[in-house]
């Protein structure tokens, strides 16, 4: 695209946006954004998408310049509105929780009140969907793995209070896949939830978990040691593939991976399912992890 063509398209997009011709504006601005990625075009395209009521796409687009949206109260409010219309209540709660320490008491009150209002509006306007979502999350373990993943993604459409209650059933259900539980725990950790939950783990035991005290999975020394070691040992070109397998299996052990696993040859063999020289106890963990990962990938 030549510079003149870009300028003409950008002008077409901005004029169409002003005239509330949102489809025409989005088409022109999408071409501009593909040619030159910057915040100004991102925001104008976001507004055009919102005008088309394509709120999920607009919310996803905004993540590319999230800092810029957060830094301005008007833009941030538009972002939260788009997220609410896209039924991404947990995602916008996580954003608000992350930025809360950097806002004034007045700003926090405003934005969290706005969120609560949007949640209440969703419950009022879509009661059938709301009750269906709650039921699906509570009984997530009754679905096959593929549909469990769908239920988990849909659970982010629940208002915070309902999400916090329903995922409690999910976490202690032994039939829910461990990777889904790991994602839920990360949501709760990010939301700084202090309430205690019961977690059914891979060893078929129940554990008490306090999410706000959990560590960030990728920040542990164990994670970083395995990542560095496996990526550096890449003579056969399979270092990245081995690391991806180890990373997934380590995540299956979250939040206990730093207690259960040591950075050692035997644990690397367990994680890579190299069972030849493992003890009976080590083979048990190797089989548990392999079976769980296989079920997830079906």
TORKOL-4160 file (C-alpha; in steps of 0.2 Angstrom, whole numbers, padded with zeros to 4 digits, m for minus):
298
<pt num="1" X="0000" Y="0000" Z="0000"/>
<pt num="2" X="0007" Y="0017" Z="m0005"/>
<pt num="3" X="0007" Y="0031" Z="0007"/>
<pt num="4" X="m0006" Y="0041" Z="m0002"/>
<pt num="5" X="m0018" Y="0026" Z="m0003"/>
<pt num="6" X="m0015" Y="0024" Z="0016"/>
<pt num="7" X="m0020" Y="0042" Z="0019"/>
<pt num="8" X="m0035" Y="0041" Z="0008"/>
<pt num="9" X="m0041" Y="0025" Z="0017"/>
<pt num="10" X="m0038" Y="0032" Z="0034"/>
<pt num="11" X="m0048" Y="0048" Z="0029"/>
<pt num="12" X="m0062" Y="0037" Z="0023"/>
<pt num="13" X="m0062" Y="0027" Z="0039"/>
<pt num="14" X="m0062" Y="0042" Z="0050"/>
<pt num="15" X="m0075" Y="0052" Z="0040"/>
<pt num="16" X="m0086" Y="0036" Z="0040"/>
<pt num="17" X="m0084" Y="0034" Z="0059"/>
<pt num="18" X="m0090" Y="0052" Z="0062"/>
<pt num="19" X="m0105" Y="0049" Z="0051"/>
<pt num="20" X="m0108" Y="0033" Z="0061"/>
<pt num="21" X="m0106" Y="0022" Z="0045"/>
<pt num="22" X="m0098" Y="0009" Z="0056"/>
<pt num="23" X="m0096" Y="m0005" Z="0043"/>
<pt num="24" X="m0088" Y="0006" Z="0030"/>
<pt num="25" X="m0077" Y="0014" Z="0044"/>
<pt num="26" X="m0071" Y="m0003" Z="0050"/>
<pt num="27" X="m0067" Y="m0010" Z="0032"/>
<pt num="28" X="m0056" Y="0005" Z="0029"/>
<pt num="29" X="m0048" Y="0006" Z="0046"/>
<pt num="30" X="m0045" Y="m0013" Z="0046"/>
<pt num="31" X="m0034" Y="m0011" Z="0030"/>
<pt num="32" X="m0025" Y="0004" Z="0038"/>
<pt num="33" X="m0021" Y="m0006" Z="0053"/>
<pt num="34" X="m0015" Y="m0021" Z="0043"/>
<pt num="35" X="m0003" Y="m0009" Z="0034"/>
<pt num="36" X="0002" Y="0001" Z="0049"/>
<pt num="37" X="m0001" Y="m0005" Z="0067"/>
<pt num="38" X="m0002" Y="0009" Z="0080"/>
<pt num="39" X="m0014" Y="0014" Z="0094"/>
<pt num="40" X="m0023" Y="0028" Z="0085"/>
<pt num="41" X="m0029" Y="0016" Z="0072"/>
<pt num="42" X="m0032" Y="0003" Z="0084"/>
<pt num="43" X="m0044" Y="0014" Z="0094"/>
<pt num="44" X="m0053" Y="0020" Z="0079"/>
<pt num="45" X="m0056" Y="0003" Z="0073"/>
<pt num="46" X="m0061" Y="m0002" Z="0091"/>
<pt num="47" X="m0075" Y="0011" Z="0090"/>
<pt num="48" X="m0080" Y="0006" Z="0073"/>
<pt num="49" X="m0082" Y="m0012" Z="0079"/>
<pt num="50" X="m0092" Y="m0007" Z="0094"/>
<pt num="51" X="m0103" Y="0003" Z="0083"/>
<pt num="52" X="m0106" Y="m0013" Z="0073"/>
<pt num="53" X="m0110" Y="m0022" Z="0090"/>
<pt num="54" X="m0095" Y="m0033" Z="0087"/>
<pt num="55" X="m0090" Y="m0032" Z="0105"/>
<pt num="56" X="m0080" Y="m0048" Z="0107"/>
<pt num="57" X="m0069" Y="m0043" Z="0092"/>
<pt num="58" X="m0067" Y="m0025" Z="0098"/>
<pt num="59" X="m0062" Y="m0031" Z="0116"/>
<pt num="60" X="m0049" Y="m0043" Z="0108"/>
<pt num="61" X="m0042" Y="m0030" Z="0097"/>
<pt num="62" X="m0040" Y="m0018" Z="0112"/>
<pt num="63" X="m0029" Y="m0030" Z="0121"/>
<pt num="64" X="m0015" Y="m0026" Z="0109"/>
<pt num="65" X="m0014" Y="m0009" Z="0117"/>
<pt num="66" X="m0021" Y="m0012" Z="0134"/>
<pt num="67" X="m0010" Y="0000" Z="0143"/>
<pt num="68" X="m0016" Y="0015" Z="0132"/>
<pt num="69" X="m0034" Y="0010" Z="0135"/>
<pt num="70" X="m0031" Y="0009" Z="0154"/>
<pt num="71" X="m0022" Y="0026" Z="0155"/>
<pt num="72" X="m0037" Y="0036" Z="0150"/>
<pt num="73" X="m0053" Y="0034" Z="0160"/>
<pt num="74" X="m0065" Y="0037" Z="0145"/>
<pt num="75" X="m0056" Y="0024" Z="0135"/>
<pt num="76" X="m0055" Y="0012" Z="0149"/>
<pt num="77" X="m0074" Y="0014" Z="0152"/>
<pt num="78" X="m0077" Y="0010" Z="0134"/>
<pt num="79" X="m0066" Y="m0005" Z="0135"/>
<pt num="80" X="m0076" Y="m0011" Z="0150"/>
<pt num="81" X="m0092" Y="m0008" Z="0142"/>
<pt num="82" X="m0086" Y="m0018" Z="0126"/>
<pt num="83" X="m0080" Y="m0032" Z="0138"/>
<pt num="84" X="m0097" Y="m0033" Z="0147"/>
<pt num="85" X="m0107" Y="m0033" Z="0131"/>
<pt num="86" X="m0096" Y="m0047" Z="0125"/>
<pt num="87" X="m0100" Y="m0056" Z="0141"/>
<pt num="88" X="m0082" Y="m0057" Z="0147"/>
<pt num="89" X="m0085" Y="m0052" Z="0165"/>
<pt num="90" X="m0071" Y="m0062" Z="0173"/>
<pt num="91" X="m0058" Y="m0055" Z="0160"/>
<pt num="92" X="m0063" Y="m0037" Z="0164"/>
<pt num="93" X="m0063" Y="m0040" Z="0183"/>
<pt num="94" X="m0045" Y="m0047" Z="0181"/>
<pt num="95" X="m0040" Y="m0031" Z="0172"/>
<pt num="96" X="m0049" Y="m0020" Z="0185"/>
<pt num="97" X="m0041" Y="m0030" Z="0199"/>
<pt num="98" X="m0023" Y="m0028" Z="0191"/>
<pt num="99" X="m0025" Y="m0009" Z="0189"/>
<pt num="100" X="m0034" Y="m0005" Z="0206"/>
<pt num="101" X="m0018" Y="m0001" Z="0216"/>
<pt num="102" X="m0014" Y="0013" Z="0203"/>
<pt num="103" X="m0031" Y="0021" Z="0204"/>
<pt num="104" X="m0039" Y="0033" Z="0216"/>
<pt num="105" X="m0052" Y="0027" Z="0228"/>
<pt num="106" X="m0065" Y="0037" Z="0218"/>
<pt num="107" X="m0059" Y="0029" Z="0201"/>
<pt num="108" X="m0060" Y="0012" Z="0209"/>
<pt num="109" X="m0077" Y="0015" Z="0216"/>
<pt num="110" X="m0083" Y="0021" Z="0199"/>
<pt num="111" X="m0077" Y="0007" Z="0188"/>
<pt num="112" X="m0081" Y="m0007" Z="0200"/>
<pt num="113" X="m0099" Y="0000" Z="0202"/>
<pt num="114" X="m0100" Y="0001" Z="0183"/>
<pt num="115" X="m0095" Y="m0017" Z="0182"/>
<pt num="116" X="m0108" Y="m0023" Z="0195"/>
<pt num="117" X="m0121" Y="m0013" Z="0185"/>
<pt num="118" X="m0116" Y="m0022" Z="0169"/>
<pt num="119" X="m0117" Y="m0039" Z="0178"/>
<pt num="120" X="m0134" Y="m0035" Z="0185"/>
<pt num="121" X="m0140" Y="m0030" Z="0168"/>
<pt num="122" X="m0134" Y="m0046" Z="0160"/>
<pt num="123" X="m0143" Y="m0057" Z="0173"/>
<pt num="124" X="m0159" Y="m0046" Z="0170"/>
<pt num="125" X="m0159" Y="m0047" Z="0151"/>
<pt num="126" X="m0153" Y="m0065" Z="0149"/>
<pt num="127" X="m0160" Y="m0075" Z="0163"/>
<pt num="128" X="m0161" Y="m0091" Z="0153"/>
<pt num="129" X="m0142" Y="m0090" Z="0148"/>
<pt num="130" X="m0137" Y="m0085" Z="0165"/>
<pt num="131" X="m0145" Y="m0100" Z="0174"/>
<pt num="132" X="m0139" Y="m0112" Z="0160"/>
<pt num="133" X="m0121" Y="m0106" Z="0162"/>
<pt num="134" X="m0121" Y="m0108" Z="0181"/>
<pt num="135" X="m0128" Y="m0126" Z="0179"/>
<pt num="136" X="m0115" Y="m0130" Z="0166"/>
<pt num="137" X="m0100" Y="m0125" Z="0177"/>
<pt num="138" X="m0107" Y="m0134" Z="0192"/>
<pt num="139" X="m0109" Y="m0150" Z="0182"/>
<pt num="140" X="m0093" Y="m0147" Z="0171"/>
<pt num="141" X="m0087" Y="m0164" Z="0176"/>
<pt num="142" X="m0102" Y="m0173" Z="0168"/>
<pt num="143" X="m0096" Y="m0167" Z="0150"/>
<pt num="144" X="m0082" Y="m0175" Z="0140"/>
<pt num="145" X="m0065" Y="m0165" Z="0139"/>
<pt num="146" X="m0069" Y="m0156" Z="0123"/>
<pt num="147" X="m0085" Y="m0149" Z="0131"/>
<pt num="148" X="m0077" Y="m0146" Z="0148"/>
<pt num="149" X="m0065" Y="m0133" Z="0139"/>
<pt num="150" X="m0081" Y="m0125" Z="0131"/>
<pt num="151" X="m0089" Y="m0124" Z="0148"/>
<pt num="152" X="m0073" Y="m0116" Z="0156"/>
<pt num="153" X="m0072" Y="m0103" Z="0142"/>
<pt num="154" X="m0091" Y="m0099" Z="0144"/>
<pt num="155" X="m0089" Y="m0098" Z="0163"/>
<pt num="156" X="m0081" Y="m0081" Z="0160"/>
<pt num="157" X="m0098" Y="m0074" Z="0156"/>
<pt num="158" X="m0104" Y="m0076" Z="0174"/>
<pt num="159" X="m0104" Y="m0061" Z="0186"/>
<pt num="160" X="m0090" Y="m0062" Z="0198"/>
<pt num="161" X="m0101" Y="m0068" Z="0213"/>
<pt num="162" X="m0108" Y="m0083" Z="0203"/>
<pt num="163" X="m0091" Y="m0087" Z="0196"/>
<pt num="164" X="m0083" Y="m0088" Z="0213"/>
<pt num="165" X="m0097" Y="m0100" Z="0219"/>
<pt num="166" X="m0099" Y="m0111" Z="0204"/>
<pt num="167" X="m0080" Y="m0115" Z="0201"/>
<pt num="168" X="m0079" Y="m0121" Z="0219"/>
<pt num="169" X="m0089" Y="m0137" Z="0212"/>
<pt num="170" X="m0078" Y="m0138" Z="0197"/>
<pt num="171" X="m0062" Y="m0138" Z="0207"/>
<pt num="172" X="m0067" Y="m0152" Z="0219"/>
<pt num="173" X="m0074" Y="m0163" Z="0205"/>
<pt num="174" X="m0062" Y="m0177" Z="0201"/>
<pt num="175" X="m0070" Y="m0179" Z="0184"/>
<pt num="176" X="m0065" Y="m0161" Z="0178"/>
<pt num="177" X="m0048" Y="m0161" Z="0169"/>
<pt num="178" X="m0033" Y="m0154" Z="0179"/>
<pt num="179" X="m0029" Y="m0141" Z="0165"/>
<pt num="180" X="m0046" Y="m0133" Z="0167"/>
<pt num="181" X="m0043" Y="m0132" Z="0186"/>
<pt num="182" X="m0026" Y="m0125" Z="0183"/>
<pt num="183" X="m0034" Y="m0111" Z="0173"/>
<pt num="184" X="m0048" Y="m0108" Z="0186"/>
<pt num="185" X="m0034" Y="m0107" Z="0199"/>
<pt num="186" X="m0025" Y="m0094" Z="0189"/>
<pt num="187" X="m0041" Y="m0084" Z="0187"/>
<pt num="188" X="m0044" Y="m0084" Z="0206"/>
<pt num="189" X="m0026" Y="m0080" Z="0209"/>
<pt num="190" X="m0026" Y="m0065" Z="0197"/>
<pt num="191" X="m0043" Y="m0059" Z="0206"/>
<pt num="192" X="m0034" Y="m0060" Z="0223"/>
<pt num="193" X="m0047" Y="m0071" Z="0230"/>
<pt num="194" X="m0044" Y="m0075" Z="0248"/>
<pt num="195" X="m0058" Y="m0088" Z="0251"/>
<pt num="196" X="m0053" Y="m0106" Z="0253"/>
<pt num="197" X="m0057" Y="m0119" Z="0240"/>
<pt num="198" X="m0055" Y="m0138" Z="0239"/>
<pt num="199" X="m0045" Y="m0145" Z="0225"/>
<pt num="200" X="m0046" Y="m0163" Z="0219"/>
<pt num="201" X="m0029" Y="m0166" Z="0213"/>
<pt num="202" X="m0020" Y="m0179" Z="0201"/>
<pt num="203" X="m0017" Y="m0191" Z="0216"/>
<pt num="204" X="m0036" Y="m0192" Z="0219"/>
<pt num="205" X="m0034" Y="m0182" Z="0236"/>
<pt num="206" X="m0043" Y="m0166" Z="0241"/>
<pt num="207" X="m0032" Y="m0151" Z="0246"/>
<pt num="208" X="m0037" Y="m0134" Z="0254"/>
<pt num="209" X="m0031" Y="m0120" Z="0242"/>
<pt num="210" X="m0031" Y="m0101" Z="0245"/>
<pt num="211" X="m0029" Y="m0093" Z="0228"/>
<pt num="212" X="m0022" Y="m0076" Z="0233"/>
<pt num="213" X="m0007" Y="m0086" Z="0241"/>
<pt num="214" X="m0003" Y="m0096" Z="0225"/>
<pt num="215" X="0012" Y="m0092" Z="0214"/>
<pt num="216" X="0013" Y="m0087" Z="0196"/>
<pt num="217" X="0016" Y="m0104" Z="0187"/>
<pt num="218" X="0029" Y="m0097" Z="0175"/>
<pt num="219" X="0039" Y="m0087" Z="0188"/>
<pt num="220" X="0046" Y="m0102" Z="0198"/>
<pt num="221" X="0064" Y="m0106" Z="0198"/>
<pt num="222" X="0059" Y="m0124" Z="0193"/>
<pt num="223" X="0050" Y="m0118" Z="0178"/>
<pt num="224" X="0064" Y="m0107" Z="0172"/>
<pt num="225" X="0077" Y="m0121" Z="0175"/>
<pt num="226" X="0068" Y="m0134" Z="0164"/>
<pt num="227" X="0065" Y="m0121" Z="0151"/>
<pt num="228" X="0083" Y="m0116" Z="0150"/>
<pt num="229" X="0090" Y="m0133" Z="0150"/>
<pt num="230" X="0078" Y="m0141" Z="0137"/>
<pt num="231" X="0079" Y="m0126" Z="0125"/>
<pt num="232" X="0098" Y="m0126" Z="0126"/>
<pt num="233" X="0100" Y="m0145" Z="0124"/>
<pt num="234" X="0093" Y="m0144" Z="0106"/>
<pt num="235" X="0106" Y="m0154" Z="0095"/>
<pt num="236" X="0092" Y="m0164" Z="0087"/>
<pt num="237" X="0081" Y="m0149" Z="0085"/>
<pt num="238" X="0068" Y="m0156" Z="0097"/>
<pt num="239" X="0072" Y="m0145" Z="0112"/>
<pt num="240" X="0056" Y="m0134" Z="0109"/>
<pt num="241" X="0045" Y="m0149" Z="0107"/>
<pt num="242" X="0052" Y="m0157" Z="0123"/>
<pt num="243" X="0050" Y="m0141" Z="0133"/>
<pt num="244" X="0032" Y="m0139" Z="0127"/>
<pt num="245" X="0028" Y="m0156" Z="0134"/>
<pt num="246" X="0037" Y="m0153" Z="0150"/>
<pt num="247" X="0029" Y="m0136" Z="0153"/>
<pt num="248" X="0011" Y="m0144" Z="0150"/>
<pt num="249" X="0015" Y="m0158" Z="0162"/>
<pt num="250" X="0022" Y="m0146" Z="0175"/>
<pt num="251" X="0006" Y="m0136" Z="0174"/>
<pt num="252" X="m0004" Y="m0152" Z="0177"/>
<pt num="253" X="0005" Y="m0153" Z="0194"/>
<pt num="254" X="0001" Y="m0134" Z="0198"/>
<pt num="255" X="0000" Y="m0128" Z="0212"/>
<pt num="256" X="0011" Y="m0141" Z="0220"/>
<pt num="257" X="0024" Y="m0143" Z="0206"/>
<pt num="258" X="0037" Y="m0134" Z="0216"/>
<pt num="259" X="0035" Y="m0146" Z="0230"/>
<pt num="260" X="0033" Y="m0162" Z="0220"/>
<pt num="261" X="0046" Y="m0159" Z="0207"/>
<pt num="262" X="0065" Y="m0157" Z="0208"/>
<pt num="263" X="0076" Y="m0151" Z="0194"/>
<pt num="264" X="0084" Y="m0168" Z="0191"/>
<pt num="265" X="0087" Y="m0181" Z="0178"/>
<pt num="266" X="0074" Y="m0193" Z="0185"/>
<pt num="267" X="0060" Y="m0179" Z="0185"/>
<pt num="268" X="0065" Y="m0175" Z="0167"/>
<pt num="269" X="0062" Y="m0193" Z="0162"/>
<pt num="270" X="0045" Y="m0193" Z="0172"/>
<pt num="271" X="0040" Y="m0178" Z="0163"/>
<pt num="272" X="0045" Y="m0184" Z="0146"/>
<pt num="273" X="0038" Y="m0201" Z="0149"/>
<pt num="274" X="0055" Y="m0210" Z="0147"/>
<pt num="275" X="0051" Y="m0224" Z="0159"/>
<pt num="276" X="0065" Y="m0237" Z="0156"/>
<pt num="277" X="0075" Y="m0232" Z="0172"/>
<pt num="278" X="0061" Y="m0226" Z="0183"/>
<pt num="279" X="0056" Y="m0233" Z="0200"/>
<pt num="280" X="0038" Y="m0240" Z="0203"/>
<pt num="281" X="0033" Y="m0223" Z="0211"/>
<pt num="282" X="0041" Y="m0213" Z="0198"/>
<pt num="283" X="0032" Y="m0223" Z="0184"/>
<pt num="284" X="0015" Y="m0220" Z="0193"/>
<pt num="285" X="0018" Y="m0201" Z="0191"/>
<pt num="286" X="0024" Y="m0203" Z="0173"/>
<pt num="287" X="0008" Y="m0213" Z="0169"/>
<pt num="288" X="m0003" Y="m0201" Z="0178"/>
<pt num="289" X="0004" Y="m0186" Z="0168"/>
<pt num="290" X="0004" Y="m0195" Z="0151"/>
<pt num="291" X="m0014" Y="m0201" Z="0153"/>
<pt num="292" X="m0020" Y="m0184" Z="0158"/>
<pt num="293" X="m0011" Y="m0175" Z="0144"/>
<pt num="294" X="m0017" Y="m0188" Z="0131"/>
<pt num="295" X="m0035" Y="m0186" Z="0137"/>
<pt num="296" X="m0033" Y="m0167" Z="0134"/>
<pt num="297" X="m0026" Y="m0169" Z="0117"/>
<pt num="298" X="m0040" Y="m0180" Z="0110"/>
